[in-house]
């Protein structure tokens, strides 16, 4: 039985992961901003077989609240061995281009708040010398593109940070998993036209749980995004500047 903390638990991907953890009889602590949605999700997961479900109401941008939340989650579950960090927003690139404040807010939500939480978690997991820290980044962090470079910059920070953290914690027996989804059909992307590159939240969740169980290091979801992003990264800069992505 795993003891799992999910931060950003009411996002579509996190909910789908939580259902899979519950079906395996894991103990869960769900952390998100909205108490009402947390309570509904917790009740559903208990029915699905979760050994225990606790809830924590917290905005991940409240960095001062991270340590107390982790203390409560650890006490509720009798320890932590798996953490899935899944919170974030889909940045409005045009709004960010017009506002320093909006740009910094998006980078804080999608990047710095995750860095802060991982910094607190790293010491705890390093001391206990086991466990998995799984973090949702994005293929958008692999190369800055004009259509979403603010969001992509935040995710590039997460990708680089988890890469270094993985190297640091490996000697302590702690795995750090960087998760890079592509286009995901969720309520947050409801207005976007869909195509063959889009995947469901449940498909992504299946890949995340499988990667956690395999103690993978970096996973692109679905897997076809790995060669796609390799091609995009390989485009020479003079050519890249002339194309629209």
MOTAJO-V191103 format. One record per pair of residues at least 12 apart in sequence whose C-alpha atoms are under 7 Angstrom apart, sorted by the first residue. I is the first residue (numbers start at 0). J is the second residue. D is the distance in Angstrom with one decimal. If there is no record, write none. Layout:
I J D
I J D
//
This chain:
0 24 6.4
0 25 4.9
0 26 6.9
1 25 5.0
1 26 6.2
1 80 6.5
1 81 6.9
2 25 6.2
2 26 4.9
2 27 6.0
2 76 6.2
2 78 6.6
2 79 5.1
2 80 5.5
2 81 6.1
3 26 6.1
3 27 4.9
3 28 6.2
3 79 6.2
3 80 6.4
3 81 4.7
3 82 5.6
4 27 5.9
4 28 4.7
4 29 6.1
4 81 6.4
4 82 4.7
4 83 6.3
5 28 6.3
5 29 5.2
5 30 6.0
5 82 5.9
5 83 4.8
5 84 6.0
6 29 6.5
6 30 4.8
6 31 6.2
6 83 6.3
6 84 4.9
6 85 5.7
6 86 6.1
7 30 5.9
7 31 4.8
7 84 6.6
7 85 5.0
7 86 3.9
8 29 5.4
8 30 5.6
8 31 5.6
8 85 6.9
9 31 6.4
9 36 6.9
9 37 6.7
10 86 7.0
11 185 6.1
11 200 6.1
12 200 4.9
12 201 6.8
12 203 6.8
12 204 5.9
13 85 6.2
15 200 6.5
15 201 5.4
15 204 5.7
16 204 4.8
16 208 6.8
18 44 6.2
21 44 5.8
21 47 5.8
21 48 5.2
21 49 4.0
22 47 5.7
22 48 5.3
22 49 6.5
24 48 5.4
24 49 4.6
24 50 5.2
25 49 5.3
25 50 5.5
26 49 5.8
26 50 4.9
26 51 4.6
26 52 6.1
26 76 6.6
27 51 6.0
27 52 4.8
27 53 6.3
28 52 5.6
28 53 4.5
28 54 5.4
28 72 6.2
29 53 6.2
29 54 4.7
29 55 6.0
30 54 5.9
30 55 4.6
30 56 5.7
30 57 6.4
31 55 6.7
31 56 5.3
31 57 5.5
31 58 6.3
32 56 5.3
32 57 5.0
32 58 5.0
33 56 6.6
34 56 5.9
37 54 6.7
53 75 6.7
55 68 7.0
59 112 6.2
60 108 6.0
60 112 5.5
62 112 6.6
62 115 6.6
65 116 6.3
66 119 6.8
80 129 6.9
80 130 4.4
80 131 6.2
81 130 5.7
81 131 4.8
81 132 6.0
82 131 6.4
82 132 5.0
82 133 6.0
83 132 6.3
83 133 4.8
83 134 5.8
84 133 6.3
84 134 4.8
84 135 6.2
85 134 6.5
85 135 5.5
87 108 6.0
87 109 5.1
88 109 6.6
90 105 6.3
90 150 5.7
92 146 6.8
92 147 5.6
92 149 6.6
102 149 6.7
105 150 7.0
106 149 6.9
106 150 6.9
106 153 5.0
109 153 5.5
109 154 6.7
110 153 4.4
110 154 6.1
110 156 6.2
110 157 5.8
114 157 6.8
124 173 6.8
125 168 6.4
125 171 5.7
125 173 6.9
128 171 4.9
128 172 5.4
128 173 6.2
129 171 6.9
129 172 5.1
129 173 4.8
130 173 5.0
130 174 6.4
131 173 5.7
131 174 4.7
131 175 5.8
132 174 6.3
132 175 4.8
132 176 6.1
133 175 5.9
133 176 4.5
133 177 6.2
134 176 6.2
134 177 5.3
134 178 5.9
135 177 6.3
135 178 4.7
135 179 6.3
136 154 5.3
136 157 6.1
136 158 6.2
136 177 6.5
136 178 5.5
136 179 5.1
137 154 6.0
137 178 6.8
137 179 4.1
137 180 5.2
137 181 6.5
138 179 5.1
138 180 6.0
138 181 5.6
139 151 4.6
139 154 6.8
140 152 6.0
140 154 4.6
140 155 3.9
140 158 7.0
141 155 6.4
141 228 7.0
142 232 6.2
144 244 5.9
145 244 6.6
146 244 6.2
158 177 6.6
161 175 6.6
161 177 6.4
174 214 6.3
175 216 6.3
176 215 6.1
176 216 4.7
176 217 5.7
177 216 6.2
177 217 4.7
177 218 6.4
178 217 6.0
178 218 5.2
178 219 6.3
179 218 6.0
179 219 4.7
179 220 6.0
180 219 5.8
180 220 4.6
180 221 6.8
181 220 6.3
181 224 6.6
182 196 6.6
182 197 4.9
182 198 6.4
183 197 5.5
183 198 5.0
183 199 5.7
183 200 6.2
184 197 6.4
184 198 6.0
184 199 5.2
184 200 6.4
185 200 6.5
203 220 6.0
203 221 6.8
206 220 6.7
//
